[in-house]
Amino acid sequence: MKPISENNSQNNQNRGEKQPNPLILALVLTGILAWEIYPALIHTAAANAGAIKQSLVQVENQDEQTAQQFPAVGDQKKISYSGLVLNSLISEPGNLAEGARQNPPNQFPATVAAAVRQELSQLTGIAADKFKVTESSRQSWPNTCLGLAKSDEICGQMIVEGWRVVVSDGRQTWVYRTNARGNVLRLEKKVS
């Protein structure tokens, strides 16, 4: 009887070593999903900052109309809240609203173009400056593998905003898929 119980405890220990901790696994997967959603959060925050500024401008205009209709007894110092919002939300370097204004959602980012050229340069051995982006279009991909999963690959099932980029060196053409930041790249096909 004693040898059987020792064998069972060893089997239980081996099972525990082979299975990942569910809490750690959940945290890792949540982090991956949050990383992919980050560009959408920046875009939303920038849009909200612009909406706040616009609503403050409207409130100030209403206050001015009211002040003209009912002049105040004494001179009061007027504070421009929209000016404060404009300065704090838009004009500071590295701010969300400024970043969104510099690169509108439908304008192809130079950083993505550079990432595609660099990737293609490593693949072909041709200098990155020889490649030219001939076409780019905004796309929504069905998963974190940008719709191009390999047979042994597991992809996160979520919509990933990104780009379809056509690159040429004058003789050959390649089509790439990227996420919005260009840090995930997949070669869709070599056209010619």
Buried (B, 14 or more C-beta within 10 A) or exposed (E): EEEEEEEEEEEEEEEEEEEEEEEEEEEEEEEEEEBBBEBEEBBEBBBEBBEBBEEBBEEBEEEEEEEEEEEEEEEEEEEEBBEEBBEEBBEEEEBBBBBBEEEEEEEBBEEBBEBBBBBBBEEBEBEBEBBEBEEBEEBEBEBBBBBBBEEEEEBEEEEBBBBBBBBBBEEBBBBBBBBBBBEBBBBBEEEE
